[in-house]
Amino acid sequence: MIQIRWQLLNDRRPGSVQEIMEILLRNRGVGKAFLSGSLKDLELYLSMRGMAEGAELMAWHLSKGHKVVIVGDYDCDGVTSAAQISLFLRDIGYCNH
């Protein structure tokens, strides 16, 4: 069994939430601007590796009337994306397949 070993990159004990946030941001190599980004800072979804192939595969299965299983994890983006694809399939009338 693998046991996780946490490694503190800073030997200073934080005294406030602000100090904890500063340590976390520094450990991840980002600055405070990371927390106040906007939608224009996001990468275009079409540039994500495998996105075009995944869309083609989904379109092919939908065109053949195949059953589609939606799988999402239980964090905020997993639940949201599973709900979005479910609503999309329903909106295009695919829920009856």
N, C-alpha and C positions, 0 to 999 in steps of 0.2 A: 504494500500500500504506500502510495506517495504521501508524504507529509509536507505541508507547506511550511517553509521557514521564512518569516518576515525579516527583512533587512531594513533597518532604519538608516536612511542616507544622511540624516542630520542628528547629531548627538544633543542638540539643544531641545529642551522640553518646551513645547508651545504653552503660552499662558492665556491664549484667547482663541476664539474661533477665527479671527482674522489671521493670526499667526499660523494656524493649522492650514488655512486656505493658501497662504503664501508658500508653505512647505510643499503642499500637494502640487501646486502649479509649478514650482521650481523643479520638483522631482520628475515631472512629466515634460519638462523643457518648454513650457508655455508661459506667457505673461498674463497679466490681469485682463488684457484685451480679449483673451480667449473666452472669458465669462460674459462679455458684452458684445459678442458678434451679432451679425445680422444675417438674413437669408442670402444676401448677395455674397457672403463669405463662404457659403456652402459650395461643395464641388457639384458640378452638373451630374445628374443621375445617369445620363447617357455615357459618361466617361468611366463609369464603374465597370471593372473587368467582368465580362460574362453577361452584362445586362442585355445586349442585343441578342445573344444566343438564347438566353432564358426567355426573352419575349417571343422569339420565333418558335421555341419549343411549346410555350403556352398557347400561342395562336394555332399551332398545328393540332394540338390536342383538342382545343375548343372547336376547331373546324371539323374534326372527326367525331365530335359528340362524346368524347371520352369523359369518364368521371374524373373529377379533380378533387384531391384532398388538400385542404389548407392546413398548414402546420405553422404555429407561431409559439415562441416562448412566452414566459410570463412577465417580461419587463415591459416598460411603457412603449417601446418601439415595436416589440413583437406582437403585443395585443393590438396595437393600433394598425399595424400593417396587415394582420390577419383580418381584422374587421373591415379595412378598406377594400381588400381584394374580394371579401365576401359580399360587400355591398355592390361592388362593381359587377360581379358575376350576376347578382340578382337584378341589377339595373339593366343589364343587356339581355335579360331573359334566360340566363343559363341555369337558374336554380332548379328548373324542371328536368334536368338531365340526370 
